[in-house]
């Protein structure tokens, strides 16, 4: 539905958060109702976005890329919201990153045209599906990862068989821990196929890598693996330039994680030495931050003095603020020290830590900090929460939770409610997770 105007999209009580029994409202009208997640009207559980925190995170990340003279195409897979990716473009993002053909369709239908498809898509059938999509968008600028000769050949065949397609930019992917050629020799084979097949609508536009998959539980090993991948990527760039000459601009893209500082450190010299090359980062979840995996990631970034703006070493842990919350009611107090809340694995991420209680509310008003409580485990619809003695929790109280890993939490929700500092809903973002 992302290609529709917000006034044409009706939301009703089939959607999390929308007050039961209330008549349907246009999406754009939700922000004018004065609702709050703890007001007793909104259906719980729901997910919200702290608008001020999000704006601050955008400001911090855009200041970083600007200070280094580089670009960013934030990954849209985190919120899958055309409105939010559009907000990042308005704030200065070079383009947008997607993970698959369907995600590309969402953003193309929303009017966004410069995309990086940062993934391999499959074989000949997938190449034909991509061609079928792009045939409707003659003004699209699509760049796609390629890490094998078969994929390069499949894309070549799909583009050679049609005359109604926009130009497709091929990016040879080098990798560690996930997809990507593991050495220069294999990357050269892919490059050979692409260069031998170039036309006005099918051409090499750069090289790519994803460093996040190289991470391990050991911090030193993680940095060594990431630095190795950046070294491989930097070494391949002169090979590409020697093959195509100096007349063509090239893109180099990496930095789709909290290790973007190692990307900048590892690639800057090679890119600065190239006559016409641009570095594009792809970090996306950092704009949302969290109370878990990104909290630890930014602490690691600070430990290596990685968040530098100009000559200043900044604290990423202070400059970025967790912007996402999940809100749920206390359903039961079956025994001392235990509260059961109406939020479970269907509502919140579980792959990178459990949600974290932050604050407690009753009858539409805040009761105070609730960080002494903790979530013990989740099942489908329930969170089992340890509460301290004397906490004074009552059935019907509302708990505000921080989350860990935005990507696997947002995908459970059709609507993300934007809140101002007093927690009043001011907007509603439609998500498009399919």
VEXDREN-2710 file (C-alpha; in Angstrom, 1 decimal):
% VEXDREN-2710
k/r/px/py/pz
1/UNK/0.0/0.0/0.0
2/UNK/3.0/2.3/0.1
3/UNK/2.2/3.8/-3.3
4/UNK/-1.2/5.1/-2.0
5/UNK/-1.6/8.6/-0.4
6/UNK/-2.0/8.5/3.3
7/UNK/-5.5/9.9/3.0
8/UNK/-6.6/6.9/1.0
9/UNK/-5.4/4.3/3.5
10/UNK/-8.0/3.4/6.2
11/UNK/-6.8/2.0/9.5
12/UNK/-9.1/0.2/11.9
13/UNK/-9.1/-2.0/15.0
14/UNK/-7.6/-5.0/13.2
15/UNK/-4.3/-3.2/13.5
16/UNK/-2.3/-3.1/16.8
17/UNK/-2.7/0.1/18.7
18/UNK/-5.9/1.3/17.1
19/UNK/-8.7/1.7/19.7
20/UNK/-11.2/-1.2/19.6
21/UNK/-14.7/-0.2/18.5
22/UNK/-13.5/3.1/17.0
23/UNK/-14.5/3.9/13.4
24/UNK/-11.8/3.5/10.8
25/UNK/-9.5/6.5/10.2
26/UNK/-7.3/7.6/7.4
27/UNK/-3.7/6.9/8.2
28/UNK/-2.9/10.6/8.1
29/UNK/-5.6/11.4/10.7
30/UNK/-4.2/9.1/13.4
31/UNK/-1.7/11.7/14.6
32/UNK/-4.4/14.2/15.3
33/UNK/-6.3/12.1/17.9
34/UNK/-4.2/12.9/20.9
35/UNK/-3.7/9.2/21.8
36/UNK/-1.0/7.9/24.1
37/UNK/0.1/4.3/24.4
38/UNK/-0.8/4.2/28.2
39/UNK/-4.1/6.2/27.9
40/UNK/-6.3/3.1/28.1
41/UNK/-7.7/3.8/24.7
42/UNK/-5.1/2.3/22.5
43/UNK/-5.0/-1.4/22.0
44/UNK/-1.9/-3.1/23.4
45/UNK/0.7/-4.2/22.6
46/UNK/2.0/-1.7/20.1
47/UNK/5.3/-0.3/18.9
48/UNK/6.3/3.3/18.9
49/UNK/9.0/5.6/17.6
50/UNK/10.4/8.5/19.7
51/UNK/10.4/11.2/17.0
52/UNK/12.9/13.4/18.8
53/UNK/15.3/10.5/19.3
54/UNK/15.0/9.5/15.7
55/UNK/15.7/13.1/14.5
56/UNK/18.7/13.2/16.7
57/UNK/20.1/10.0/15.4
58/UNK/19.6/11.2/11.8
59/UNK/21.4/14.4/12.6
60/UNK/24.3/12.5/14.2
61/UNK/24.8/10.0/11.4
62/UNK/24.4/12.6/8.6
63/UNK/27.0/14.7/10.4
64/UNK/29.4/11.7/10.4
65/UNK/29.1/10.9/6.7
66/UNK/29.4/14.6/5.8
67/UNK/32.5/15.1/7.9
68/UNK/34.2/12.2/6.0
69/UNK/33.1/13.3/2.6
70/UNK/31.2/10.1/1.9
71/UNK/27.6/9.1/1.2
72/UNK/25.0/6.9/2.8
73/UNK/22.1/4.8/1.4
74/UNK/20.4/3.6/4.6
75/UNK/19.1/0.0/4.6
76/UNK/15.3/0.1/4.4
77/UNK/14.8/-3.4/5.6
78/UNK/14.7/-2.2/9.2
79/UNK/11.4/-0.3/9.2
80/UNK/10.2/-1.1/5.6
81/UNK/8.5/2.3/5.7
82/UNK/8.6/4.3/2.6
83/UNK/7.8/7.4/4.7
84/UNK/10.8/6.9/6.9
85/UNK/13.2/6.1/4.1
86/UNK/11.9/9.2/2.4
87/UNK/12.7/11.2/5.5
88/UNK/16.2/9.9/5.4
89/UNK/16.5/11.0/1.7
90/UNK/15.2/14.4/2.6
91/UNK/17.9/14.6/5.3
92/UNK/20.6/14.0/2.8
93/UNK/20.9/10.3/2.1
94/UNK/22.3/9.5/-1.3
95/UNK/19.9/6.7/-1.9
96/UNK/18.2/3.7/-0.2
97/UNK/19.3/0.1/0.2
98/UNK/17.0/-2.9/-0.1
99/UNK/17.5/-6.7/0.5
100/UNK/15.3/-8.2/-2.2
101/UNK/13.1/-7.6/-5.2
102/UNK/9.9/-7.2/-3.2
103/UNK/11.5/-4.5/-1.0
104/UNK/12.6/-2.7/-4.2
105/UNK/9.0/-2.8/-5.4
106/UNK/7.8/-1.1/-2.2
107/UNK/10.2/1.9/-2.6
108/UNK/9.8/2.2/-6.4
109/UNK/6.0/2.4/-6.0
110/UNK/6.6/5.1/-3.4
111/UNK/8.6/7.2/-5.9
112/UNK/12.1/6.4/-4.7
113/UNK/14.4/5.7/-7.6
114/UNK/18.0/5.3/-6.5
115/UNK/18.4/1.9/-4.9
116/UNK/21.1/-0.5/-4.0
117/UNK/20.0/-4.1/-3.9
118/UNK/22.5/-5.3/-1.4
119/UNK/22.1/-9.0/-1.8
120/UNK/22.3/-11.8/-4.4
121/UNK/18.8/-12.6/-5.7
122/UNK/19.1/-16.1/-7.1
123/UNK/19.4/-17.4/-10.7
124/UNK/17.7/-16.9/-14.1
125/UNK/14.1/-16.8/-12.7
126/UNK/15.0/-14.2/-10.2
127/UNK/16.8/-12.1/-12.9
128/UNK/13.6/-12.3/-15.0
129/UNK/11.5/-11.2/-12.0
130/UNK/13.8/-8.2/-11.4
131/UNK/13.6/-7.3/-15.1
132/UNK/9.8/-7.5/-14.9
133/UNK/9.7/-5.1/-12.0
134/UNK/12.1/-2.6/-13.5
135/UNK/10.4/-2.6/-16.9
136/UNK/7.8/-0.3/-15.2
137/UNK/10.4/2.2/-14.0
138/UNK/12.4/3.6/-16.8
139/UNK/13.9/6.3/-14.6
140/UNK/15.2/3.8/-11.9
141/UNK/18.8/3.8/-10.9
142/UNK/19.4/0.3/-9.6
143/UNK/22.7/-1.1/-8.4
144/UNK/22.9/-4.8/-7.5
145/UNK/25.4/-7.1/-5.8
146/UNK/26.8/-10.0/-7.9
147/UNK/29.1/-12.6/-6.3
148/UNK/29.1/-15.4/-8.9
149/UNK/29.5/-15.9/-12.7
150/UNK/26.0/-17.7/-12.9
151/UNK/24.2/-14.6/-11.4
152/UNK/26.1/-12.3/-13.7
153/UNK/25.1/-14.5/-16.7
154/UNK/21.5/-14.7/-15.6
155/UNK/21.2/-10.9/-15.3
156/UNK/23.0/-10.5/-18.6
157/UNK/20.5/-12.8/-20.3
158/UNK/17.5/-11.1/-18.8
159/UNK/18.7/-7.7/-19.9
160/UNK/19.6/-8.8/-23.4
161/UNK/16.2/-10.4/-23.9
162/UNK/14.3/-7.1/-23.4
163/UNK/14.4/-3.5/-24.7
164/UNK/12.2/-1.9/-22.1
165/UNK/14.6/-1.9/-19.1
166/UNK/16.4/0.9/-17.4
167/UNK/20.2/0.7/-16.9
168/UNK/21.3/-1.9/-14.3
169/UNK/24.5/-1.3/-12.3
170/UNK/26.4/-4.4/-11.4
171/UNK/28.5/-4.4/-8.3
172/UNK/31.0/-7.2/-7.7
173/UNK/30.7/-8.3/-4.1
174/UNK/33.6/-9.4/-2.0
175/UNK/32.7/-11.1/1.3
176/UNK/33.5/-12.8/4.6
177/UNK/31.0/-14.7/6.7
178/UNK/28.2/-14.5/4.2
179/UNK/28.0/-14.1/0.4
180/UNK/30.7/-12.5/-1.7
181/UNK/33.8/-13.6/-3.6
182/UNK/36.5/-14.6/-1.1
183/UNK/39.5/-13.5/-3.2
184/UNK/40.6/-11.2/-6.0
185/UNK/40.9/-14.1/-8.5
186/UNK/37.2/-15.1/-8.1
187/UNK/36.1/-11.5/-8.2
188/UNK/38.1/-11.1/-11.5
189/UNK/36.1/-13.9/-13.0
190/UNK/32.8/-12.2/-12.2
191/UNK/34.3/-8.9/-13.5
192/UNK/35.3/-10.6/-16.8
193/UNK/31.7/-11.7/-17.5
194/UNK/30.2/-8.3/-16.7
195/UNK/32.7/-6.3/-18.8
196/UNK/32.3/-8.7/-21.7
197/UNK/28.5/-8.2/-21.6
198/UNK/28.3/-4.4/-21.1
199/UNK/25.7/-2.4/-23.0
200/UNK/24.1/1.0/-22.5
201/UNK/21.7/-0.6/-20.0
202/UNK/23.9/-3.2/-18.4
203/UNK/27.3/-2.2/-17.0
204/UNK/29.6/-2.3/-14.0
205/UNK/29.1/0.5/-11.5
206/UNK/31.3/-0.6/-8.6
207/UNK/32.3/-3.1/-6.0
208/UNK/30.6/-4.0/-2.7
209/UNK/31.0/-5.7/0.6
210/UNK/29.1/-6.4/3.8
211/UNK/31.3/-6.5/6.9
212/UNK/28.7/-7.2/9.6
213/UNK/28.6/-10.9/8.8
214/UNK/32.3/-11.2/9.6
215/UNK/31.6/-10.4/13.2
216/UNK/32.2/-13.1/15.9
217/UNK/31.9/-13.2/19.7
218/UNK/35.5/-12.2/20.0
219/UNK/36.0/-8.4/19.5
220/UNK/39.7/-8.7/18.4
221/UNK/38.9/-11.4/15.9
222/UNK/35.9/-9.5/14.6
223/UNK/38.0/-6.4/13.8
224/UNK/40.7/-8.5/12.2
225/UNK/38.2/-10.2/10.0
226/UNK/36.5/-6.9/9.0
227/UNK/39.9/-5.2/8.4
228/UNK/40.8/-8.2/6.2
229/UNK/37.6/-7.8/4.1
230/UNK/38.3/-4.1/3.7
231/UNK/41.8/-4.9/2.7
232/UNK/40.5/-7.3/0.0
233/UNK/38.0/-4.7/-1.2
234/UNK/40.6/-2.0/-1.3
235/UNK/43.0/-4.3/-3.2
236/UNK/40.4/-5.1/-5.8
237/UNK/39.5/-1.5/-6.6
238/UNK/42.8/-0.8/-8.6
239/UNK/42.1/-4.0/-10.6
240/UNK/38.7/-2.7/-11.6
241/UNK/40.0/0.7/-12.5
242/UNK/42.8/-0.7/-14.6
243/UNK/40.2/-2.7/-16.6
244/UNK/37.8/0.2/-17.3
245/UNK/40.0/3.3/-17.4
246/UNK/39.6/6.6/-15.7
247/UNK/36.6/8.0/-17.6
248/UNK/34.0/6.1/-15.6
249/UNK/32.8/6.9/-12.0
250/UNK/32.8/4.0/-9.6
251/UNK/30.9/3.3/-6.4
252/UNK/32.3/1.3/-3.5
253/UNK/29.7/0.3/-0.9
254/UNK/30.1/-1.3/2.5
255/UNK/29.3/-0.2/6.1
256/UNK/26.0/-1.8/6.6
257/UNK/26.5/-2.2/10.4
258/UNK/28.0/-0.5/13.5
259/UNK/31.5/-1.2/12.1
260/UNK/31.3/1.6/9.5
261/UNK/34.3/3.2/11.1
262/UNK/36.4/0.3/10.1
263/UNK/35.0/0.6/6.6
264/UNK/36.1/4.2/6.4
265/UNK/39.5/3.5/7.9
266/UNK/40.1/0.5/5.5
267/UNK/38.8/2.0/2.3
268/UNK/39.6/5.7/2.4
269/UNK/43.1/5.5/1.1
270/UNK/42.2/3.4/-1.9
271/UNK/39.2/5.6/-2.7
272/UNK/41.1/8.8/-2.3
273/UNK/43.7/7.4/-4.8
274/UNK/41.0/6.7/-7.4
275/UNK/40.2/9.5/-9.9
276/UNK/36.5/9.2/-9.7
277/UNK/35.2/6.9/-6.8
278/UNK/32.6/7.4/-4.2
279/UNK/32.1/5.5/-0.9
280/UNK/28.5/4.7/0.1
281/UNK/27.7/3.4/3.6
282/UNK/24.5/1.4/4.1
283/UNK/23.8/1.4/7.9
284/UNK/20.1/1.6/8.6
285/UNK/19.2/0.2/12.0
286/UNK/21.5/2.8/13.7
287/UNK/18.9/5.5/13.0
288/UNK/16.6/3.6/15.4
289/UNK/19.2/2.3/17.9
290/UNK/18.0/0.0/20.7
291/UNK/18.5/-1.3/24.3
292/UNK/20.6/-4.3/23.4
293/UNK/22.6/-5.3/20.4
294/UNK/23.1/-1.7/19.1
295/UNK/23.7/-0.5/22.6
296/UNK/26.6/-2.9/22.8
297/UNK/27.7/-2.1/19.2
298/UNK/27.9/1.6/19.9
299/UNK/29.8/0.9/23.1
300/UNK/32.3/-1.0/21.0
301/UNK/32.5/1.8/18.5
302/UNK/33.3/4.2/21.4
303/UNK/35.9/1.8/22.8
304/UNK/37.9/2.1/19.5
305/UNK/37.3/5.9/19.2
306/UNK/35.5/5.2/16.0
307/UNK/32.8/7.9/16.0
308/UNK/34.9/10.9/14.7
309/UNK/33.3/14.0/13.3
310/UNK/36.0/16.3/11.9
311/UNK/38.8/16.3/14.4
312/UNK/36.6/15.4/17.4
313/UNK/36.2/12.0/18.8
314/UNK/32.5/11.8/19.8
315/UNK/30.6/9.3/22.0
316/UNK/28.2/7.4/19.8
317/UNK/26.6/6.1/23.0
318/UNK/25.7/9.7/23.9
319/UNK/25.0/11.0/20.4
320/UNK/22.5/8.2/19.5
321/UNK/19.3/7.5/21.5
322/UNK/17.2/4.4/21.4
323/UNK/14.0/5.4/19.6
324/UNK/11.8/2.3/19.6
325/UNK/9.5/1.1/22.4
326/UNK/7.0/-1.7/22.8
327/UNK/4.1/-1.1/25.2
328/UNK/2.1/-3.8/27.0
329/UNK/-0.3/-4.3/29.9
330/UNK/0.1/-6.3/33.0
331/UNK/-2.3/-9.2/32.6
332/UNK/-1.7/-11.3/35.8
333/UNK/0.2/-11.3/39.1
334/UNK/-0.1/-15.0/39.8
335/UNK/2.5/-15.3/42.5
336/UNK/4.9/-13.0/44.4
337/UNK/7.7/-11.5/42.3
338/UNK/6.1/-12.5/39.0
339/UNK/4.0/-10.3/36.5
340/UNK/2.7/-11.6/33.2
341/UNK/2.4/-9.0/30.5
342/UNK/0.5/-9.1/27.2
343/UNK/3.5/-9.2/24.9
344/UNK/5.2/-12.2/23.4
345/UNK/7.2/-13.5/20.6
346/UNK/4.6/-12.4/18.1
347/UNK/5.2/-8.8/19.2
348/UNK/8.9/-8.2/20.0
349/UNK/12.3/-9.3/18.8
350/UNK/13.8/-12.3/20.6
351/UNK/17.0/-13.1/18.6
352/UNK/19.2/-10.5/20.3
353/UNK/18.2/-10.3/23.9
354/UNK/14.9/-10.0/25.7
355/UNK/13.0/-6.7/25.9
356/UNK/13.9/-4.5/28.8
357/UNK/11.3/-2.8/31.2
358/UNK/11.9/0.9/31.4
359/UNK/8.9/2.6/33.0
360/UNK/5.5/1.9/34.5
361/UNK/2.1/3.8/33.9
362/UNK/-1.3/3.6/35.5
363/UNK/-4.6/5.3/34.6
364/UNK/-3.0/7.4/31.9
365/UNK/-0.2/8.7/34.1
366/UNK/3.5/7.7/34.6
367/UNK/4.3/5.9/37.9
368/UNK/8.1/6.1/37.4
369/UNK/11.2/4.1/36.5
370/UNK/10.7/0.4/36.2
371/UNK/14.3/-0.7/35.3
372/UNK/14.5/-2.9/38.4
373/UNK/12.2/-5.4/36.7
374/UNK/13.3/-7.8/34.1
375/UNK/11.9/-10.1/31.5
376/UNK/12.6/-13.8/32.2
377/UNK/11.2/-15.4/29.1
378/UNK/8.5/-15.0/26.4
379/UNK/6.0/-17.3/24.8
380/UNK/3.6/-16.5/21.9
381/UNK/1.5/-13.9/23.7
382/UNK/3.1/-13.4/27.1
383/UNK/6.2/-11.9/28.8
384/UNK/7.1/-13.4/32.2
385/UNK/8.6/-10.6/34.2
386/UNK/10.4/-10.6/37.5
387/UNK/9.4/-7.6/39.6
388/UNK/11.0/-6.4/42.8
389/UNK/9.3/-6.7/46.2
390/UNK/7.2/-3.7/47.0
391/UNK/7.0/-2.5/43.4
392/UNK/3.3/-1.9/43.7
393/UNK/2.4/-3.3/40.3
394/UNK/-1.3/-3.8/39.6
395/UNK/-3.2/-5.7/36.9
396/UNK/-3.9/-3.2/34.1
397/UNK/-0.7/-1.2/34.5
398/UNK/1.2/-0.4/31.3
399/UNK/4.9/-1.2/30.9
400/UNK/7.1/0.6/28.5
401/UNK/9.8/-1.7/27.1
402/UNK/13.0/-1.1/25.3
403/UNK/13.8/-3.6/22.6
404/UNK/16.9/-5.3/21.1
405/UNK/17.5/-5.6/17.3
406/UNK/15.1/-3.2/15.5
407/UNK/15.1/-5.3/12.3
408/UNK/13.5/-8.3/13.9
409/UNK/11.0/-6.3/16.0
410/UNK/9.6/-3.9/13.5
411/UNK/8.7/-6.6/11.1
412/UNK/6.0/-7.9/13.4
413/UNK/4.0/-4.6/13.1
414/UNK/1.9/-3.0/10.4
415/UNK/1.9/0.4/12.0
416/UNK/4.7/2.3/13.8
417/UNK/3.3/5.1/16.0
418/UNK/5.4/8.2/16.1
419/UNK/5.5/10.0/19.5
420/UNK/6.4/13.4/20.6
421/UNK/8.3/13.8/24.0
422/UNK/5.2/13.6/26.1
423/UNK/4.3/10.3/24.3
424/UNK/1.4/11.7/22.4
425/UNK/0.9/10.0/19.0
426/UNK/1.7/12.6/16.3
427/UNK/1.9/10.3/13.2
428/UNK/1.5/6.7/12.1
429/UNK/4.0/5.0/9.7
430/UNK/2.7/2.2/7.6
431/UNK/5.2/-0.6/7.3
432/UNK/5.4/-2.9/4.2
433/UNK/6.8/-6.3/5.3
434/UNK/4.7/-8.3/2.9
END
